[in-house]
Amino acid sequence: MGLIASLPRFRRRVADQGVLPSLAKLWKDHIFRITHSVILEFRAEWQKPLGLGSLPDGVGFVILPGDEPLPVLSDWLAPRKAAFEAMLADGKNAVFITEGGIAYGCAWISLTPHRDRKAHEFYDVRPGEAYHYCWLLDPAKRNSKLGMLLCRKTMRYLRRIGITRQFGIVDLSNKASYLIQYYFGYREMGQKVTHIYVLGTQWTRLSRYSGNLGPQRKSRSGPA
């Protein structure tokens, strides 16, 4: 989304958050930012029993590609509809979590080599592997259980279709996302991803490291 197209959202943000925080976000979104992420992976041989349990009333899932179209998207996800349709057309899969028939979160999955030309990055995906990206959860639902349920369902789905290794990128500033995946048994694979964004153009740099860079917590030892 271009700078001009973002102006209505900027005005709303100024009204909600004030001028200085809004200008800081505008700078990061459209002028310059550097982010640091790590690649987390999960292998089938690490997997412990993975239950789904009873879902809260009104909560369900839509898995695409399939016979169903995109579900009804929440107001927060709705601006991404065209991007979602393009990802489906590109052969990607998705797991959406819905409540009351409205999708509030999703995870997108590539079962073949993934190239993001805009971000100048490429990830090799071999047979039996899955690269999951674009984990999204409506901020209005981030204090609910929907994030945990979405991660659990995505892992069950990938296991069901025969995936033995899955991996994805998590921003080190996104502590909640890192800890959810760590809880389910994901591990850092020693590869750091640095994204450098300057005036609408993004570059990606991969580097190796040892140990762990993300916040460590005890991972689960039984069914989740």
PyMOL commands that place a pseudoatom at each C-alpha (Angstrom):
pseudoatom trace, name=CA, resn=MET, resi=1, chain=A, elem=C, hetatm=0, pos=[0.000, 0.000, 0.000]
pseudoatom trace, name=CA, resn=GLY, resi=2, chain=A, elem=C, hetatm=0, pos=[1.446, 3.367, -1.028]
pseudoatom trace, name=CA, resn=LEU, resi=3, chain=A, elem=C, hetatm=0, pos=[1.936, 6.386, 1.161]
pseudoatom trace, name=CA, resn=ILE, resi=4, chain=A, elem=C, hetatm=0, pos=[-0.972, 8.339, -0.335]
pseudoatom trace, name=CA, resn=ALA, resi=5, chain=A, elem=C, hetatm=0, pos=[-3.347, 5.379, 0.004]
pseudoatom trace, name=CA, resn=SER, resi=6, chain=A, elem=C, hetatm=0, pos=[-2.356, 5.136, 3.683]
pseudoatom trace, name=CA, resn=LEU, resi=7, chain=A, elem=C, hetatm=0, pos=[-3.350, 8.705, 4.562]
pseudoatom trace, name=CA, resn=PRO, resi=8, chain=A, elem=C, hetatm=0, pos=[-6.889, 7.883, 5.783]
pseudoatom trace, name=CA, resn=ARG, resi=9, chain=A, elem=C, hetatm=0, pos=[-5.449, 5.227, 8.091]
pseudoatom trace, name=CA, resn=PHE, resi=10, chain=A, elem=C, hetatm=0, pos=[-2.792, 7.700, 9.256]
pseudoatom trace, name=CA, resn=ARG, resi=11, chain=A, elem=C, hetatm=0, pos=[-5.461, 10.245, 10.193]
pseudoatom trace, name=CA, resn=ARG, resi=12, chain=A, elem=C, hetatm=0, pos=[-7.350, 7.612, 12.183]
pseudoatom trace, name=CA, resn=ARG, resi=13, chain=A, elem=C, hetatm=0, pos=[-4.145, 6.567, 13.947]
pseudoatom trace, name=CA, resn=VAL, resi=14, chain=A, elem=C, hetatm=0, pos=[-3.369, 10.195, 14.880]
pseudoatom trace, name=CA, resn=ALA, resi=15, chain=A, elem=C, hetatm=0, pos=[-6.838, 10.482, 16.400]
pseudoatom trace, name=CA, resn=ASP, resi=16, chain=A, elem=C, hetatm=0, pos=[-6.340, 7.247, 18.379]
pseudoatom trace, name=CA, resn=GLN, resi=17, chain=A, elem=C, hetatm=0, pos=[-2.637, 7.371, 19.312]
pseudoatom trace, name=CA, resn=GLY, resi=18, chain=A, elem=C, hetatm=0, pos=[-1.401, 10.937, 18.876]
pseudoatom trace, name=CA, resn=VAL, resi=19, chain=A, elem=C, hetatm=0, pos=[0.953, 12.621, 16.412]
pseudoatom trace, name=CA, resn=LEU, resi=20, chain=A, elem=C, hetatm=0, pos=[4.414, 11.389, 17.499]
pseudoatom trace, name=CA, resn=PRO, resi=21, chain=A, elem=C, hetatm=0, pos=[3.603, 7.632, 17.706]
pseudoatom trace, name=CA, resn=SER, resi=22, chain=A, elem=C, hetatm=0, pos=[1.807, 7.899, 14.366]
pseudoatom trace, name=CA, resn=LEU, resi=23, chain=A, elem=C, hetatm=0, pos=[4.762, 9.629, 12.712]
pseudoatom trace, name=CA, resn=ALA, resi=24, chain=A, elem=C, hetatm=0, pos=[7.122, 6.987, 14.112]
pseudoatom trace, name=CA, resn=LYS, resi=25, chain=A, elem=C, hetatm=0, pos=[5.026, 4.210, 12.596]
pseudoatom trace, name=CA, resn=LEU, resi=26, chain=A, elem=C, hetatm=0, pos=[4.744, 6.091, 9.291]
pseudoatom trace, name=CA, resn=TRP, resi=27, chain=A, elem=C, hetatm=0, pos=[8.560, 6.354, 9.180]
pseudoatom trace, name=CA, resn=LYS, resi=28, chain=A, elem=C, hetatm=0, pos=[8.981, 2.614, 9.797]
pseudoatom trace, name=CA, resn=ASP, resi=29, chain=A, elem=C, hetatm=0, pos=[6.281, 1.625, 7.326]
pseudoatom trace, name=CA, resn=HIS, resi=30, chain=A, elem=C, hetatm=0, pos=[7.308, 3.857, 4.427]
pseudoatom trace, name=CA, resn=ILE, resi=31, chain=A, elem=C, hetatm=0, pos=[10.785, 5.374, 4.935]
pseudoatom trace, name=CA, resn=PHE, resi=32, chain=A, elem=C, hetatm=0, pos=[13.286, 3.149, 6.731]
pseudoatom trace, name=CA, resn=ARG, resi=33, chain=A, elem=C, hetatm=0, pos=[13.379, 0.173, 9.071]
pseudoatom trace, name=CA, resn=ILE, resi=34, chain=A, elem=C, hetatm=0, pos=[15.530, -2.834, 9.914]
pseudoatom trace, name=CA, resn=THR, resi=35, chain=A, elem=C, hetatm=0, pos=[14.055, -5.965, 11.451]
pseudoatom trace, name=CA, resn=HIS, resi=36, chain=A, elem=C, hetatm=0, pos=[15.760, -9.091, 12.754]
pseudoatom trace, name=CA, resn=SER, resi=37, chain=A, elem=C, hetatm=0, pos=[14.128, -12.521, 12.651]
pseudoatom trace, name=CA, resn=VAL, resi=38, chain=A, elem=C, hetatm=0, pos=[15.091, -16.150, 13.149]
pseudoatom trace, name=CA, resn=ILE, resi=39, chain=A, elem=C, hetatm=0, pos=[14.017, -19.277, 11.329]
pseudoatom trace, name=CA, resn=LEU, resi=40, chain=A, elem=C, hetatm=0, pos=[12.190, -21.781, 13.514]
pseudoatom trace, name=CA, resn=GLU, resi=41, chain=A, elem=C, hetatm=0, pos=[11.741, -25.367, 12.387]
pseudoatom trace, name=CA, resn=PHE, resi=42, chain=A, elem=C, hetatm=0, pos=[9.788, -28.385, 13.532]
pseudoatom trace, name=CA, resn=ARG, resi=43, chain=A, elem=C, hetatm=0, pos=[10.361, -32.010, 12.559]
pseudoatom trace, name=CA, resn=ALA, resi=44, chain=A, elem=C, hetatm=0, pos=[7.880, -34.858, 12.714]
pseudoatom trace, name=CA, resn=GLU, resi=45, chain=A, elem=C, hetatm=0, pos=[10.141, -36.962, 14.943]
pseudoatom trace, name=CA, resn=TRP, resi=46, chain=A, elem=C, hetatm=0, pos=[9.956, -34.270, 17.629]
pseudoatom trace, name=CA, resn=GLN, resi=47, chain=A, elem=C, hetatm=0, pos=[6.183, -34.286, 17.771]
pseudoatom trace, name=CA, resn=LYS, resi=48, chain=A, elem=C, hetatm=0, pos=[4.419, -35.337, 20.946]
pseudoatom trace, name=CA, resn=PRO, resi=49, chain=A, elem=C, hetatm=0, pos=[0.686, -36.133, 21.092]
pseudoatom trace, name=CA, resn=LEU, resi=50, chain=A, elem=C, hetatm=0, pos=[-1.137, -33.124, 19.679]
pseudoatom trace, name=CA, resn=GLY, resi=51, chain=A, elem=C, hetatm=0, pos=[-4.759, -32.869, 20.710]
pseudoatom trace, name=CA, resn=LEU, resi=52, chain=A, elem=C, hetatm=0, pos=[-7.216, -30.300, 19.480]
pseudoatom trace, name=CA, resn=GLY, resi=53, chain=A, elem=C, hetatm=0, pos=[-9.782, -30.678, 22.235]
pseudoatom trace, name=CA, resn=SER, resi=54, chain=A, elem=C, hetatm=0, pos=[-13.229, -29.178, 22.154]
pseudoatom trace, name=CA, resn=LEU, resi=55, chain=A, elem=C, hetatm=0, pos=[-13.476, -25.865, 20.376]
pseudoatom trace, name=CA, resn=PRO, resi=56, chain=A, elem=C, hetatm=0, pos=[-15.163, -22.864, 21.973]
pseudoatom trace, name=CA, resn=ASP, resi=57, chain=A, elem=C, hetatm=0, pos=[-18.685, -22.256, 20.738]
pseudoatom trace, name=CA, resn=GLY, resi=58, chain=A, elem=C, hetatm=0, pos=[-18.715, -20.634, 17.322]
pseudoatom trace, name=CA, resn=VAL, resi=59, chain=A, elem=C, hetatm=0, pos=[-15.014, -21.305, 16.538]
pseudoatom trace, name=CA, resn=GLY, resi=60, chain=A, elem=C, hetatm=0, pos=[-14.119, -23.204, 13.365]
pseudoatom trace, name=CA, resn=PHE, resi=61, chain=A, elem=C, hetatm=0, pos=[-11.524, -23.533, 10.625]
pseudoatom trace, name=CA, resn=VAL, resi=62, chain=A, elem=C, hetatm=0, pos=[-11.402, -23.088, 6.854]
pseudoatom trace, name=CA, resn=ILE, resi=63, chain=A, elem=C, hetatm=0, pos=[-8.534, -24.794, 5.013]
pseudoatom trace, name=CA, resn=LEU, resi=64, chain=A, elem=C, hetatm=0, pos=[-7.668, -23.637, 1.492]
pseudoatom trace, name=CA, resn=PRO, resi=65, chain=A, elem=C, hetatm=0, pos=[-7.137, -24.509, -1.285]
pseudoatom trace, name=CA, resn=GLY, resi=66, chain=A, elem=C, hetatm=0, pos=[-10.314, -26.491, -1.186]
pseudoatom trace, name=CA, resn=ASP, resi=67, chain=A, elem=C, hetatm=0, pos=[-13.883, -26.300, -2.319]
pseudoatom trace, name=CA, resn=GLU, resi=68, chain=A, elem=C, hetatm=0, pos=[-14.597, -23.221, -0.233]
pseudoatom trace, name=CA, resn=PRO, resi=69, chain=A, elem=C, hetatm=0, pos=[-13.886, -19.589, -1.183]
pseudoatom trace, name=CA, resn=LEU, resi=70, chain=A, elem=C, hetatm=0, pos=[-12.155, -17.202, 1.182]
pseudoatom trace, name=CA, resn=PRO, resi=71, chain=A, elem=C, hetatm=0, pos=[-14.145, -16.897, 4.398]
pseudoatom trace, name=CA, resn=VAL, resi=72, chain=A, elem=C, hetatm=0, pos=[-15.657, -13.612, 5.472]
pseudoatom trace, name=CA, resn=LEU, resi=73, chain=A, elem=C, hetatm=0, pos=[-12.730, -11.570, 6.782]
pseudoatom trace, name=CA, resn=SER, resi=74, chain=A, elem=C, hetatm=0, pos=[-12.695, -9.377, 9.867]
pseudoatom trace, name=CA, resn=ASP, resi=75, chain=A, elem=C, hetatm=0, pos=[-12.328, -5.647, 9.337]
pseudoatom trace, name=CA, resn=TRP, resi=76, chain=A, elem=C, hetatm=0, pos=[-8.618, -5.969, 10.193]
pseudoatom trace, name=CA, resn=LEU, resi=77, chain=A, elem=C, hetatm=0, pos=[-7.999, -8.770, 7.662]
pseudoatom trace, name=CA, resn=ALA, resi=78, chain=A, elem=C, hetatm=0, pos=[-10.319, -7.456, 4.937]
pseudoatom trace, name=CA, resn=PRO, resi=79, chain=A, elem=C, hetatm=0, pos=[-7.765, -5.052, 3.337]
pseudoatom trace, name=CA, resn=ARG, resi=80, chain=A, elem=C, hetatm=0, pos=[-5.591, -8.133, 2.610]
pseudoatom trace, name=CA, resn=LYS, resi=81, chain=A, elem=C, hetatm=0, pos=[-8.267, -9.910, 0.569]
pseudoatom trace, name=CA, resn=ALA, resi=82, chain=A, elem=C, hetatm=0, pos=[-6.620, -9.199, -2.804]
pseudoatom trace, name=CA, resn=ALA, resi=83, chain=A, elem=C, hetatm=0, pos=[-3.255, -10.397, -1.474]
pseudoatom trace, name=CA, resn=PHE, resi=84, chain=A, elem=C, hetatm=0, pos=[-4.879, -13.579, -0.140]
pseudoatom trace, name=CA, resn=GLU, resi=85, chain=A, elem=C, hetatm=0, pos=[-6.512, -14.261, -3.506]
pseudoatom trace, name=CA, resn=ALA, resi=86, chain=A, elem=C, hetatm=0, pos=[-3.154, -13.762, -5.229]
pseudoatom trace, name=CA, resn=MET, resi=87, chain=A, elem=C, hetatm=0, pos=[-1.510, -16.248, -2.837]
pseudoatom trace, name=CA, resn=LEU, resi=88, chain=A, elem=C, hetatm=0, pos=[-4.195, -18.827, -3.600]
pseudoatom trace, name=CA, resn=ALA, resi=89, chain=A, elem=C, hetatm=0, pos=[-3.689, -18.260, -7.323]
pseudoatom trace, name=CA, resn=ASP, resi=90, chain=A, elem=C, hetatm=0, pos=[0.039, -18.852, -6.734]
pseudoatom trace, name=CA, resn=GLY, resi=91, chain=A, elem=C, hetatm=0, pos=[-0.710, -22.298, -5.292]
pseudoatom trace, name=CA, resn=LYS, resi=92, chain=A, elem=C, hetatm=0, pos=[-0.349, -21.477, -1.591]
pseudoatom trace, name=CA, resn=ASN, resi=93, chain=A, elem=C, hetatm=0, pos=[-2.404, -23.132, 1.144]
pseudoatom trace, name=CA, resn=ALA, resi=94, chain=A, elem=C, hetatm=0, pos=[-4.012, -21.419, 4.116]
pseudoatom trace, name=CA, resn=VAL, resi=95, chain=A, elem=C, hetatm=0, pos=[-5.606, -22.234, 7.450]
pseudoatom trace, name=CA, resn=PHE, resi=96, chain=A, elem=C, hetatm=0, pos=[-8.142, -19.667, 8.664]
pseudoatom trace, name=CA, resn=ILE, resi=97, chain=A, elem=C, hetatm=0, pos=[-9.649, -19.622, 12.142]
pseudoatom trace, name=CA, resn=THR, resi=98, chain=A, elem=C, hetatm=0, pos=[-13.168, -18.254, 12.355]
pseudoatom trace, name=CA, resn=GLU, resi=99, chain=A, elem=C, hetatm=0, pos=[-15.486, -17.159, 15.120]
pseudoatom trace, name=CA, resn=GLY, resi=100, chain=A, elem=C, hetatm=0, pos=[-19.124, -16.596, 14.394]
pseudoatom trace, name=CA, resn=GLY, resi=101, chain=A, elem=C, hetatm=0, pos=[-18.397, -17.255, 10.713]
pseudoatom trace, name=CA, resn=ILE, resi=102, chain=A, elem=C, hetatm=0, pos=[-15.829, -14.433, 10.483]
pseudoatom trace, name=CA, resn=ALA, resi=103, chain=A, elem=C, hetatm=0, pos=[-12.103, -15.125, 9.980]
pseudoatom trace, name=CA, resn=TYR, resi=104, chain=A, elem=C, hetatm=0, pos=[-9.904, -13.442, 12.589]
pseudoatom trace, name=CA, resn=GLY, resi=105, chain=A, elem=C, hetatm=0, pos=[-6.606, -15.201, 11.901]
pseudoatom trace, name=CA, resn=CYS, resi=106, chain=A, elem=C, hetatm=0, pos=[-4.722, -17.233, 9.321]
pseudoatom trace, name=CA, resn=ALA, resi=107, chain=A, elem=C, hetatm=0, pos=[-1.487, -19.016, 8.480]
pseudoatom trace, name=CA, resn=TRP, resi=108, chain=A, elem=C, hetatm=0, pos=[-0.240, -19.273, 4.887]
pseudoatom trace, name=CA, resn=ILE, resi=109, chain=A, elem=C, hetatm=0, pos=[1.772, -22.273, 3.727]
pseudoatom trace, name=CA, resn=SER, resi=110, chain=A, elem=C, hetatm=0, pos=[4.031, -22.971, 0.750]
pseudoatom trace, name=CA, resn=LEU, resi=111, chain=A, elem=C, hetatm=0, pos=[4.664, -26.607, -0.184]
pseudoatom trace, name=CA, resn=THR, resi=112, chain=A, elem=C, hetatm=0, pos=[7.021, -25.668, -3.030]
pseudoatom trace, name=CA, resn=PRO, resi=113, chain=A, elem=C, hetatm=0, pos=[10.053, -23.305, -3.203]
pseudoatom trace, name=CA, resn=HIS, resi=114, chain=A, elem=C, hetatm=0, pos=[8.905, -19.863, -2.127]
pseudoatom trace, name=CA, resn=ARG, resi=115, chain=A, elem=C, hetatm=0, pos=[10.145, -16.668, -3.747]
pseudoatom trace, name=CA, resn=ASP, resi=116, chain=A, elem=C, hetatm=0, pos=[9.047, -13.245, -2.581]
pseudoatom trace, name=CA, resn=ARG, resi=117, chain=A, elem=C, hetatm=0, pos=[10.255, -10.892, -5.305]
pseudoatom trace, name=CA, resn=LYS, resi=118, chain=A, elem=C, hetatm=0, pos=[9.153, -7.799, -3.399]
pseudoatom trace, name=CA, resn=ALA, resi=119, chain=A, elem=C, hetatm=0, pos=[11.191, -8.760, -0.322]
pseudoatom trace, name=CA, resn=HIS, resi=120, chain=A, elem=C, hetatm=0, pos=[14.079, -10.156, -2.389]
pseudoatom trace, name=CA, resn=GLU, resi=121, chain=A, elem=C, hetatm=0, pos=[14.053, -13.466, -0.526]
pseudoatom trace, name=CA, resn=PHE, resi=122, chain=A, elem=C, hetatm=0, pos=[13.914, -17.140, -1.468]
pseudoatom trace, name=CA, resn=TYR, resi=123, chain=A, elem=C, hetatm=0, pos=[13.353, -20.243, 0.645]
pseudoatom trace, name=CA, resn=ASP, resi=124, chain=A, elem=C, hetatm=0, pos=[13.883, -23.725, -0.714]
pseudoatom trace, name=CA, resn=VAL, resi=125, chain=A, elem=C, hetatm=0, pos=[11.033, -26.094, 0.143]
pseudoatom trace, name=CA, resn=ARG, resi=126, chain=A, elem=C, hetatm=0, pos=[11.744, -29.740, -0.598]
pseudoatom trace, name=CA, resn=PRO, resi=127, chain=A, elem=C, hetatm=0, pos=[9.251, -32.628, -0.890]
pseudoatom trace, name=CA, resn=GLY, resi=128, chain=A, elem=C, hetatm=0, pos=[7.821, -33.400, 2.538]
pseudoatom trace, name=CA, resn=GLU, resi=129, chain=A, elem=C, hetatm=0, pos=[8.539, -29.879, 3.786]
pseudoatom trace, name=CA, resn=ALA, resi=130, chain=A, elem=C, hetatm=0, pos=[6.370, -26.809, 4.331]
pseudoatom trace, name=CA, resn=TYR, resi=131, chain=A, elem=C, hetatm=0, pos=[7.302, -23.155, 4.699]
pseudoatom trace, name=CA, resn=HIS, resi=132, chain=A, elem=C, hetatm=0, pos=[4.650, -21.344, 6.729]
pseudoatom trace, name=CA, resn=TYR, resi=133, chain=A, elem=C, hetatm=0, pos=[4.503, -17.577, 6.617]
pseudoatom trace, name=CA, resn=CYS, resi=134, chain=A, elem=C, hetatm=0, pos=[2.105, -14.696, 7.072]
pseudoatom trace, name=CA, resn=TRP, resi=135, chain=A, elem=C, hetatm=0, pos=[0.769, -15.706, 10.496]
pseudoatom trace, name=CA, resn=LEU, resi=136, chain=A, elem=C, hetatm=0, pos=[-1.886, -13.105, 11.212]
pseudoatom trace, name=CA, resn=LEU, resi=137, chain=A, elem=C, hetatm=0, pos=[-4.270, -12.646, 14.135]
pseudoatom trace, name=CA, resn=ASP, resi=138, chain=A, elem=C, hetatm=0, pos=[-6.653, -9.741, 14.519]
pseudoatom trace, name=CA, resn=PRO, resi=139, chain=A, elem=C, hetatm=0, pos=[-5.399, -7.548, 17.417]
pseudoatom trace, name=CA, resn=ALA, resi=140, chain=A, elem=C, hetatm=0, pos=[-8.910, -7.646, 18.853]
pseudoatom trace, name=CA, resn=LYS, resi=141, chain=A, elem=C, hetatm=0, pos=[-8.446, -11.403, 19.453]
pseudoatom trace, name=CA, resn=ARG, resi=142, chain=A, elem=C, hetatm=0, pos=[-4.880, -11.492, 20.739]
pseudoatom trace, name=CA, resn=ASN, resi=143, chain=A, elem=C, hetatm=0, pos=[-5.979, -11.993, 24.338]
pseudoatom trace, name=CA, resn=SER, resi=144, chain=A, elem=C, hetatm=0, pos=[-8.122, -14.976, 23.359]
pseudoatom trace, name=CA, resn=LYS, resi=145, chain=A, elem=C, hetatm=0, pos=[-7.163, -18.605, 22.671]
pseudoatom trace, name=CA, resn=LEU, resi=146, chain=A, elem=C, hetatm=0, pos=[-7.477, -18.222, 18.911]
pseudoatom trace, name=CA, resn=GLY, resi=147, chain=A, elem=C, hetatm=0, pos=[-3.715, -17.916, 18.317]
pseudoatom trace, name=CA, resn=MET, resi=148, chain=A, elem=C, hetatm=0, pos=[-2.958, -21.192, 20.119]
pseudoatom trace, name=CA, resn=LEU, resi=149, chain=A, elem=C, hetatm=0, pos=[-5.821, -22.964, 18.370]
pseudoatom trace, name=CA, resn=LEU, resi=150, chain=A, elem=C, hetatm=0, pos=[-4.635, -21.719, 14.964]
pseudoatom trace, name=CA, resn=CYS, resi=151, chain=A, elem=C, hetatm=0, pos=[-1.085, -22.970, 15.557]
pseudoatom trace, name=CA, resn=ARG, resi=152, chain=A, elem=C, hetatm=0, pos=[-2.320, -26.360, 16.790]
pseudoatom trace, name=CA, resn=LYS, resi=153, chain=A, elem=C, hetatm=0, pos=[-4.673, -26.808, 13.830]
pseudoatom trace, name=CA, resn=THR, resi=154, chain=A, elem=C, hetatm=0, pos=[-1.967, -25.814, 11.340]
pseudoatom trace, name=CA, resn=MET, resi=155, chain=A, elem=C, hetatm=0, pos=[0.428, -28.384, 12.782]
pseudoatom trace, name=CA, resn=ARG, resi=156, chain=A, elem=C, hetatm=0, pos=[-2.247, -31.098, 12.689]
pseudoatom trace, name=CA, resn=TYR, resi=157, chain=A, elem=C, hetatm=0, pos=[-3.073, -30.221, 9.084]
pseudoatom trace, name=CA, resn=LEU, resi=158, chain=A, elem=C, hetatm=0, pos=[0.565, -30.382, 7.987]
pseudoatom trace, name=CA, resn=ARG, resi=159, chain=A, elem=C, hetatm=0, pos=[1.017, -33.722, 9.715]
pseudoatom trace, name=CA, resn=ARG, resi=160, chain=A, elem=C, hetatm=0, pos=[-2.125, -35.045, 8.026]
pseudoatom trace, name=CA, resn=ILE, resi=161, chain=A, elem=C, hetatm=0, pos=[-0.815, -34.207, 4.538]
pseudoatom trace, name=CA, resn=GLY, resi=162, chain=A, elem=C, hetatm=0, pos=[2.512, -35.935, 5.210]
pseudoatom trace, name=CA, resn=ILE, resi=163, chain=A, elem=C, hetatm=0, pos=[4.810, -33.022, 6.076]
pseudoatom trace, name=CA, resn=THR, resi=164, chain=A, elem=C, hetatm=0, pos=[7.889, -34.153, 8.010]
pseudoatom trace, name=CA, resn=ARG, resi=165, chain=A, elem=C, hetatm=0, pos=[9.604, -30.771, 8.375]
pseudoatom trace, name=CA, resn=GLN, resi=166, chain=A, elem=C, hetatm=0, pos=[8.054, -27.337, 8.617]
pseudoatom trace, name=CA, resn=PHE, resi=167, chain=A, elem=C, hetatm=0, pos=[9.741, -23.998, 9.115]
pseudoatom trace, name=CA, resn=GLY, resi=168, chain=A, elem=C, hetatm=0, pos=[9.014, -20.307, 9.218]
pseudoatom trace, name=CA, resn=ILE, resi=169, chain=A, elem=C, hetatm=0, pos=[10.366, -16.906, 10.177]
pseudoatom trace, name=CA, resn=VAL, resi=170, chain=A, elem=C, hetatm=0, pos=[9.503, -15.062, 13.359]
pseudoatom trace, name=CA, resn=ASP, resi=171, chain=A, elem=C, hetatm=0, pos=[10.480, -11.465, 14.102]
pseudoatom trace, name=CA, resn=LEU, resi=172, chain=A, elem=C, hetatm=0, pos=[12.495, -11.300, 17.315]
pseudoatom trace, name=CA, resn=SER, resi=173, chain=A, elem=C, hetatm=0, pos=[10.361, -8.371, 18.457]
pseudoatom trace, name=CA, resn=ASN, resi=174, chain=A, elem=C, hetatm=0, pos=[7.246, -10.561, 18.211]
pseudoatom trace, name=CA, resn=LYS, resi=175, chain=A, elem=C, hetatm=0, pos=[7.686, -12.317, 21.535]
pseudoatom trace, name=CA, resn=ALA, resi=176, chain=A, elem=C, hetatm=0, pos=[4.176, -13.804, 21.610]
pseudoatom trace, name=CA, resn=SER, resi=177, chain=A, elem=C, hetatm=0, pos=[4.515, -15.514, 18.218]
pseudoatom trace, name=CA, resn=TYR, resi=178, chain=A, elem=C, hetatm=0, pos=[7.965, -16.859, 19.093]
pseudoatom trace, name=CA, resn=LEU, resi=179, chain=A, elem=C, hetatm=0, pos=[6.807, -18.305, 22.423]
pseudoatom trace, name=CA, resn=ILE, resi=180, chain=A, elem=C, hetatm=0, pos=[3.708, -19.944, 20.946]
pseudoatom trace, name=CA, resn=GLN, resi=181, chain=A, elem=C, hetatm=0, pos=[5.810, -21.794, 18.395]
pseudoatom trace, name=CA, resn=TYR, resi=182, chain=A, elem=C, hetatm=0, pos=[8.489, -22.621, 20.971]
pseudoatom trace, name=CA, resn=TYR, resi=183, chain=A, elem=C, hetatm=0, pos=[5.758, -24.034, 23.209]
pseudoatom trace, name=CA, resn=PHE, resi=184, chain=A, elem=C, hetatm=0, pos=[4.739, -26.446, 20.443]
pseudoatom trace, name=CA, resn=GLY, resi=185, chain=A, elem=C, hetatm=0, pos=[8.319, -27.659, 20.025]
pseudoatom trace, name=CA, resn=TYR, resi=186, chain=A, elem=C, hetatm=0, pos=[9.765, -25.442, 17.302]
pseudoatom trace, name=CA, resn=ARG, resi=187, chain=A, elem=C, hetatm=0, pos=[13.504, -24.827, 17.540]
pseudoatom trace, name=CA, resn=GLU, resi=188, chain=A, elem=C, hetatm=0, pos=[15.854, -22.207, 16.167]
pseudoatom trace, name=CA, resn=MET, resi=189, chain=A, elem=C, hetatm=0, pos=[17.904, -23.618, 13.311]
pseudoatom trace, name=CA, resn=GLY, resi=190, chain=A, elem=C, hetatm=0, pos=[20.777, -21.137, 13.556]
pseudoatom trace, name=CA, resn=GLN, resi=191, chain=A, elem=C, hetatm=0, pos=[19.782, -18.881, 10.682]
pseudoatom trace, name=CA, resn=LYS, resi=192, chain=A, elem=C, hetatm=0, pos=[19.100, -15.177, 11.195]
pseudoatom trace, name=CA, resn=VAL, resi=193, chain=A, elem=C, hetatm=0, pos=[17.093, -13.115, 8.707]
pseudoatom trace, name=CA, resn=THR, resi=194, chain=A, elem=C, hetatm=0, pos=[17.633, -9.346, 8.499]
pseudoatom trace, name=CA, resn=HIS, resi=195, chain=A, elem=C, hetatm=0, pos=[15.145, -7.295, 6.503]
pseudoatom trace, name=CA, resn=ILE, resi=196, chain=A, elem=C, hetatm=0, pos=[16.221, -3.795, 5.436]
pseudoatom trace, name=CA, resn=TYR, resi=197, chain=A, elem=C, hetatm=0, pos=[13.446, -1.545, 4.124]
pseudoatom trace, name=CA, resn=VAL, resi=198, chain=A, elem=C, hetatm=0, pos=[14.234, 1.780, 2.400]
pseudoatom trace, name=CA, resn=LEU, resi=199, chain=A, elem=C, hetatm=0, pos=[11.637, 3.913, 0.576]
pseudoatom trace, name=CA, resn=GLY, resi=200, chain=A, elem=C, hetatm=0, pos=[9.467, 1.052, -0.638]
pseudoatom trace, name=CA, resn=THR, resi=201, chain=A, elem=C, hetatm=0, pos=[12.271, -1.391, -1.441]
pseudoatom trace, name=CA, resn=GLN, resi=202, chain=A, elem=C, hetatm=0, pos=[13.248, -4.281, 0.802]
pseudoatom trace, name=CA, resn=TRP, resi=203, chain=A, elem=C, hetatm=0, pos=[16.405, -6.389, 0.929]
pseudoatom trace, name=CA, resn=THR, resi=204, chain=A, elem=C, hetatm=0, pos=[16.910, -9.620, 2.841]
pseudoatom trace, name=CA, resn=ARG, resi=205, chain=A, elem=C, hetatm=0, pos=[20.164, -10.889, 4.340]
pseudoatom trace, name=CA, resn=LEU, resi=206, chain=A, elem=C, hetatm=0, pos=[20.647, -14.360, 5.843]
pseudoatom trace, name=CA, resn=SER, resi=207, chain=A, elem=C, hetatm=0, pos=[23.439, -15.148, 8.302]
pseudoatom trace, name=CA, resn=ARG, resi=208, chain=A, elem=C, hetatm=0, pos=[24.416, -18.055, 10.536]
pseudoatom trace, name=CA, resn=TYR, resi=209, chain=A, elem=C, hetatm=0, pos=[24.689, -18.056, 14.336]
pseudoatom trace, name=CA, resn=SER, resi=210, chain=A, elem=C, hetatm=0, pos=[24.917, -20.529, 17.203]
pseudoatom trace, name=CA, resn=GLY, resi=211, chain=A, elem=C, hetatm=0, pos=[22.719, -20.842, 20.271]
pseudoatom trace, name=CA, resn=ASN, resi=212, chain=A, elem=C, hetatm=0, pos=[19.361, -19.107, 20.666]
pseudoatom trace, name=CA, resn=LEU, resi=213, chain=A, elem=C, hetatm=0, pos=[18.426, -15.496, 20.017]
pseudoatom trace, name=CA, resn=GLY, resi=214, chain=A, elem=C, hetatm=0, pos=[14.764, -15.586, 21.016]
pseudoatom trace, name=CA, resn=PRO, resi=215, chain=A, elem=C, hetatm=0, pos=[13.176, -15.597, 24.494]
pseudoatom trace, name=CA, resn=GLN, resi=216, chain=A, elem=C, hetatm=0, pos=[13.410, -19.105, 25.951]
pseudoatom trace, name=CA, resn=ARG, resi=217, chain=A, elem=C, hetatm=0, pos=[10.644, -20.742, 27.937]
pseudoatom trace, name=CA, resn=LYS, resi=218, chain=A, elem=C, hetatm=0, pos=[9.903, -24.303, 28.915]
pseudoatom trace, name=CA, resn=SER, resi=219, chain=A, elem=C, hetatm=0, pos=[8.396, -26.180, 25.964]
pseudoatom trace, name=CA, resn=ARG, resi=220, chain=A, elem=C, hetatm=0, pos=[5.515, -28.529, 26.531]
pseudoatom trace, name=CA, resn=SER, resi=221, chain=A, elem=C, hetatm=0, pos=[6.194, -32.120, 27.626]
pseudoatom trace, name=CA, resn=GLY, resi=222, chain=A, elem=C, hetatm=0, pos=[2.766, -33.627, 26.999]
pseudoatom trace, name=CA, resn=PRO, resi=223, chain=A, elem=C, hetatm=0, pos=[-0.365, -33.203, 24.862]
pseudoatom trace, name=CA, resn=ALA, resi=224, chain=A, elem=C, hetatm=0, pos=[-1.207, -29.578, 24.220]
for i in range(1, 224): cmd.bond("trace and resi %d" % i, "trace and resi %d" % (i + 1))
show_as sticks, trace
zoom trace
